[in-house]
Amino acid sequence: MDKATLIGIPSGIAVILIAIAIGENPIMFVSIPGVLIVVFGTLALTLSMITFKQFIGSFKVLKQALSGRDDDPEALIERIEELANIARKEGALALEDQEIDDPFLAKGIGMIVDGQAIEVIERTLERDIQMSEARHEGGIKMFSNIVEVAPAMGMLGTLVGLVQMLGVLDDPDAIGPAMATALLTTFYGILIAQGLANPIARKLELRAEQEARDHSLIMEGIRGIQEGINPRILRGILETYLPRHQRASGDEDE
């Protein structure tokens, strides 16, 4: 899993749990009715906002986005430059034996080896980019919906608890559990929204941005290899996707 996410989310939740644990009665923060209202209610309403396919697909996107995949565009540029050198010296067919880790780059290089026209390659890869963006969008939409729905379900649970409390004002023993449900559902809603769903949604957005940049970089590299651009010139073009301090040439950002 991505180290920042692996450290950030559990640490944030752990701080809250530790604060609860050092209290006099941690068990008072457990409310089965509150969990039912907030957790299952949030999932049900979130599912109603998207398609079932998007709901299932969002977990697949989540697994990919939170994986330990390194974001290293510099290494990607170096690999493209290496492939450009091979194609320039030995011809496009020499690329067939190259091992390429990135599946998007591998697909583009494979189409070059097959002799596909650049227009066909670009159209095919652009379609893949659109599909990838749609998958990311579905995941982001789901977890953003949870950010909105969970606190609302918490407030709904609070109202349920208050109604129950008002109905048993003549029974002091029943007031406590009703008040606990009223307060804990709001707590659960905020915890789910801001402690879990919001960080995940923001991470998915970051991964989507990184993937979009890498795809654009690869498209530029594939085009350069197909057109036979000098590898050093191609590297300079690709480095425009990097921040200025990471560029070998030190060129200005576009």
Secondary structure by P-SEA (a helix, b strand, c coil): ccaaaaacaaaaaaaaaaaaaacccccccccaaaaaacaaaaaaaaaaaccaaaaaaaaaaaaaaaccccccaaaaaaaaaaaaaaaaacccccccccccccaaaaaaaaaaaacccaaaaaaaaaaaaaaaaaaaaaaaaaaaaaaacaaaaaaaaaaaaaaaaaaccccccaaaaaaaaaaaaaaaaaaaacccaaaaaaaaaaaaaaaaaaaaaaaaaaaaaaacccaaaaaaaaaccccccccccccccc
